[in-house]
Amino acid sequence: MAAIPPSYSELPLSLSDRLAVERTRLANERTMLAYLRTGVALVVAGFSLINFFREYIYVWIGVGLIPLGIGMIVGGYMRFQHKRERIHAAVVRGPHPTMPQQQVAPAIAGQS
């Protein structure tokens, strides 16, 4: 896996393209943080149900929420890594020579 540079200043990009790359990278990071926040909330809710309620239904719901939250965190991080690599590859490679300019953003977003 290639290391992703903190900025793309060495590439021949215009200012608007550099800003677009930074917006895309920041959006990817925000999405990862949303997955993290949701996963932590699920884990906390699971532990809260287990600790504060003694009825079996609440305990089992809490036991179910904990692995769901951990899975959300792991899945969000894996999605973040995959998108980060795709963004980096698209910026370094540039748009495909036969791809119309209107299809570049959906291709980066994985909606091709």
Sequence and secondary structure as in RCSB ss.txt:
>XXXX:A:sequence
MAAIPPSYSELPLSLSDRLAVERTRLANERTMLAYLRTGVALVVAGFSLINFFREYIYVWIGVGLIPLGIGMIVG
GYMRFQHKRERIHAAVVRGPHPTMPQQQVAPAIAGQS
>XXXX:A:secstr
     S  TTS   HHHHHHHHHHHHHHHHHHHHHHHHHHHHHHHHHHHHHH  SHHHHHHHHHHHHHHHHHHHH
HHHHHHHHHHHHHHHHHH S TTS GGGHHHHHHT  
